[in-house]
Amino acid sequence: MKTGFLLNKKLVEVNEKLGLDRTIADIGKITSGSIAFVVADNKTVEKKTDAISLTTKIVHPDSLYLLAIEKPIKDPAGNLTANTYNIIKIDETNARDVLHTTHTVEKITGADTYRNFIIQGLFIGEGKIKIGCKFAVNLVGSTWAASTSYSLGALVEPTTPNNFVYECVVAGTSAATEPSWPTTEGETVVDNTVTWKCWSKAVTVKFKLYRI
């Protein structure tokens, strides 16, 4: 038992250093998924997954879990909170979500990909859980303007909005006429001496849940 605990502890240490997207064969993964947010969402609105059953997994009420929350690619994670819920049946037909833990996902920088949290006691009640997130999307740009100087990181939107925002990745001055905006994430467009990179206004928060 002690050996297993040390092995699991080592796995956690490796995951924290490398990011869970780089682990070998996702050892111990119970589930993974994502929650999508758009600009209209704000930090007071929580979105939850469907119920996730743990009854078919090799788990125990006292098991330790590692919840890994991926950094949203297009937005800093400083305004992201993640909640886990146990589902408790209150009668034969109804159940309610009981808040288990709350985690604030601080801004993730550098080469890190995930913020990892160790939690315990998820396998109670009906043996089902939910994961929820609150996230405020800040991808709002100014309306593009002709013959205007733009600095690195500036965000603009087309004069006719298209549900995408464009990040200045090469600073410069825009052209006299508006460019033809790409609508595939990651694509770029040259606008006189400015280069813009396309981002969707939707932000996806990905997660993985492991037994450790």
URGIJO-V849866 format. One record per backbone hydrogen bond with DSSP energy under -1.0 kcal/mol. NH is the residue of the N-H (numbers start at 1). CO is the residue of the C=O. If there is no record, write none. Layout:
NH,CO
NH,CO
This chain:
5,1
6,2
7,3
8,4
9,5
10,6
11,7
12,8
13,9
14,10
15,11
16,12
17,13
18,14
19,15
22,19
23,20
29,26
30,209
31,209
33,207
35,205
37,203
41,38
45,42
47,133
49,131
52,129
54,127
57,54
59,57
63,60
65,119
66,210
67,117
68,208
69,115
70,206
71,113
80,77
81,134
82,103
83,132
84,101
85,130
86,98
87,128
88,96
90,94
91,94
96,88
98,86
100,84
101,84
103,82
105,80
106,104
112,109
115,69
117,67
119,65
121,63
124,122
126,87
127,124
129,52
130,85
132,83
133,47
134,81
140,138
142,155
144,157
147,175
150,172
153,168
154,151
156,166
157,142
165,199
166,156
167,197
168,154
169,195
170,195
172,150
174,148
186,198
187,184
189,196
191,194
193,173
194,191
195,170
196,189
197,167
198,187
199,165
201,163
203,37
205,35
207,33
208,68
209,31
210,66
211,28
212,64
